[in-house]
Amino acid sequence: MLLRAHPLLDDGVIEGGVFGRRVGFGSVEAQRWLAPLAQGFVRVAPALFLDVARASRGLPSTDTHTQYDMGAGLRISLLGAGVLRVDVAHGLRDGATALSVGWQR
């Protein structure tokens, strides 16, 4: 459960983010798959999302405010191989921005 504009790790060290013994989290995402490309082997979908999280009982430096991250992304599906996810997110409360890339199988 990570907010897309607030990475939890920075060079392998827990930095900022929403981190604590208790975390409330929710996410909403809408995506729309377009017509297949390359004879049906590739599909593309734009996506919009909103992530919300709040941590409590964390380290003294833990931000206990509710964070809201909103953004857009692109999904690229390769037939039988999985989906590449590329997202750009912006923190609505603190202005943090991040690019994330992931692979889903």
Secondary structure, DSSP 8 states (H G I E B T S, - for coil): ---TTS-SEETTEE-SSS-SSEEEEEEEEEE-----BGGGTEEEEEEEEEEEEEEES--TT---S-EEEEEEEEEEEETTTEEEEEEEEEETTT--EEEEEEEE-
